[in-house]
Amino acid sequence: MLNKGFIRFSGKETVVGEPLIKGIKNSFTYEFWVKPLVEHKNSIQTFLRTPGLRGQNYVIGPGHGGLNHVAGAGVSVGTNGVTVFEHTNNYLPATLVYKREIHDWTHVAVVYKNKVPFLFINGKLVKRGLKSIKSEVYASGVFGGLEPYGYFNGYLGEIRIWDHPRKQSQIRKNMYKNLTGSERGLYGCWNLKEDDFNIWTRNSYNIGLKKVQEKEKVEVEENPIIKNIIDISTPRIKKINNKDIDVIVCVHNALNDVKECLESLIAKETVPFNLIVIDDGSDQQTEKFLKSFANKYSVQLIRNKHAVGYTKAANQGLKLSKANYCVLLNSDTIVTLRWLEKLIQCIETESKVGIIGPVSNAASWQSVPEVIENNDWATNLLNLTVEEQSRVVEKASLKSYPEVSFLNGFCLMIKREVINTIGYFDQDTFAKGYGEENDYCLRAVGAGFKLKVSDDCFIYHKKSKSYTINKRKILKTYANQLLMKKYSIDEIRMGTQALKSNEHLSLLRSNMKKELNKIPKNHDPSILFILPVKSGGGGVHSVIQETIGLQGLNINAKVATKEKLKKDYYDNYPEATKYLMFYSDENELLRISQHFDIVVATIFSSVKILKKIIDKIPHIKPAYYIQDYEPWFFKENQLNHIEAQKSYELIPNIHAFAKTDWICDMVKKNHGLEVHKIKPSLDQSLFNPHYKKSKSNQIRITAMIRPKTPRRSPKETMQVLKEIKEKYGNKVKISVFGCSNYELKSLGIGTNFIFNNYGILKRHQVASLFKETDIFIDLSTYQAFGRTGLEAMSVGCCVILPDIGGINEYAVHNENSFLVNIQQKDQVIKYLSLLIEDPSIQTKFSRNAIKTASSYSIEAAAKSEAEFFLGIVQK
């Protein structure tokens, strides 16, 4: 609790401790009490751009990291929300953005855990941000603002900085308590009173931090007793597990819709739930799919041999459920990201809220942005993906959670208390599934429960295909007649009129139309990369990290790979799991693909898959990420060689792109296909020169050996390394990676010299090895790009690379590298000896290599690709 006063910052003052607190990085906690008086400039959550440059209300100014791989973390708080920024060279993005009204004293905690920011408001977790792409994120000791980016205007109380990520229970336990200063992990605790702090004016910031004169002192007040802290955080369940939520889906035929619905539930699961599927007498094909799906995902499946109607099927599910929350979801829906969290937030706003529903494109009075089209209920078929529509709703919503009299039955979240009080649907009166939700809503309201709309949650609704349009109209008319017999006409009419004139829903629709008008006609395309190969190769690295980069530009980019490779990809790319999609067969890939504007083949064998996709879904734009000249991988009489040759001509007018001029020229020369040049990517958060290598009297030489890939010259490379070891003895230390000891022996050459084999390494392990390496050699017969060579250069290694291929994108002979004809072993030995014996060449190459590699980044590559993809959809 604030009890020692606070300071009124007027937007002119700052307190400078340490711009970067060098002892605290990657995992730490900021805590403070705050009452902002002005808005700050809202930003988009992203890795890229620099929205923190202007218009911020910095409580903690993000200190400048100084080096490209180091960032300082800052926090801006306005009356319209909280934003976390990271700051270093040409880099000030918003990595966590939380929009919400803040007008009273509020406790804010920003917890960094392994470079991921988490935001707690009044002791409750409300938002997880983006994991930093920088190697190190430091706590900042600049309070009250940062020149010239923005100064805090409002009241600021106690600030605490911890050297570890605090848990929610720790934050809530101590947020009101006075600290002694001896608490474990507490770096500093500042009660903001003028006597305790040096306050500096903005005007004097750059001229020696002149102390504020007496007349310029900021206002200091005694803190009032704060009895009721307004909780502006979004309510949520303390712990959510699959016993808390049951999602019930009733199915009757319409297999394609059912597949999309169930697959979206699995793909968008961010809160655990138990899935119950009631198969209400579906045909044989649907029955077979549901059994397979239930076995695959541990779904509780109940089958009715003959259809009993929606209402009875829904009651079957409700009676099976024992959860605190039951969600009845139509089988012709597609859920969106964080849908369950949003519904839970809405239903927990008041204890008497018993049933809630989301908004949709087609849900009668819950439809957005239009309710009526052509004298009928609107379906709002927008030129956007489902997730794009959801994001527009999020932007437009004020989270007012309007109270209503009726809810559309396409998606209902029902509290257990409601079921315990009023029972189940009236299956005798409304057996066919129309009118039962209106009856249930009226019964719930009559029992004292409230109904609300989660106006920030969007779920796509196709309109059921289980019944024909004419049959639906007949059923609706009959259901309305039955409803009139149970309730008075006035009661129903008043509830309907209240829904029709609901100001909150009207405002949401109006705001949504404004947001839609802001979207350019040629909106950012959605991209799906098909990557049906094991992880670990340079081409896979490129696709994964560039997908992350595109997501940082707010472009919906995903990677689709085989279901059997799921563990492989999760192990190697934990930072990209939310951007990965998995398919068990080509039919499943076809269903995934239909939600994207552009589908990209990434290897020759995926082009024929892409052709099948566009043959069935003509609106998809086909693209081909050519990462090597793959016919050279095989002998001319091999089937793979023939398929690789045909891949460039299989799809007429395919949009091809590559990262080097050499690839572009080879494909153009041999196949007549124009290939667009994009920028290559380099993960500078891993591969950078800013970690000091340990001192060694030996020259450390490293090479990658892959016996399974003959073009990488594994035998020739080992022979060169052996001769160098024999020539220089203990003056050199030899290391290799990329294969097992067994594979090395299979080469059939002598390995009877001293060297270390590090085996098959993950990317961070390769980066660590390079940072302990002086010389890296790649003696491949050619390299289409040679990612490993660039990665080695980025940390300051001297490199020897092949003179054939796309290496010259970054390697310049005798400037930052030696380029060699690997067929001439004497030449290779000569240049390697020069590097070993002449420290001046090492220094020159290392310095120039770092400078060259610094111009490559994931961000630049992603922007290059984004421009290319946008050009495709604009044609």
Secondary structure, 3 states (H helix, E strand, C coil): CCCCCEEEEECCEEEECCCCEEEEECCEEEEEEEEECCCCCCCCECCCCCHHHCCCCEEEECCCCCCCCEEEEEEEEECCEEEEEEEECCECCEEEEEECCCCCCEEEEEEEECCEEEEEECCEEEEECCCCCCCEEEECCEECEECCCEECEEEEEEEEEECCCCCHHHHHHHCCCCCCCCCCCEEEEECCCCCCCCCEECCCCCCCCCECCHHHCCEEECCCCCCCCCCCCCCCCCCCCCCCEEEEEEECCCHHHHHHHHHHHHHCCCCCCEEEEEEECCCHHHHHHHHHHHHHHCCEEEEECCCCCHHHHHHHHHHHCCCCEEEEEECCEECCCCHHHHHHHHHCCCCCEEEEEEEECCCHHHECCCCEECCEECCCCCCCCHHHHHHHHHHHCCCCCCEECCCCCCEEEEEHHHHHHHCCCCCCCCCCCCCHHHHHHHHHHHCCCEEEEEEEEECEECCCCCCCHHHHHHHHHHHHHHHHHHCCHHHHHHHHHHHHCCHHHHHHHHHHHHHHHHCCCCCCCCEEEECCCCCCCHHHHHHHHHHHHHHHCCCCEEEEEEHHHHHHHHHHCHHHHHHEEEECCHHHHHHHHCCCCEEEECCHHHHHHHHHHHHHCCCCEEEEECCCCHHHHCCCCCHHHHHHHHHCCCCCCCEEEECCHHHHHHHHHHHCCCEEECCCCCCCCCCCCCCCCCCCCCEEEEEECCCCCHHHCHHHHHHHHHHHHHHHHHHEEEEEECCCHHHHHCCCCCCCCCCEECCCCCHHHHHHHHCCCCEEECCCCCECCCHHHHHHHHCCCEEEEECCEHHHHCCCECCCEEEECCCCHHHHHHHHHHHHHCHHHHHHHHHHHHHHHCCCCHHHHHHHHHHHHHHHHHC
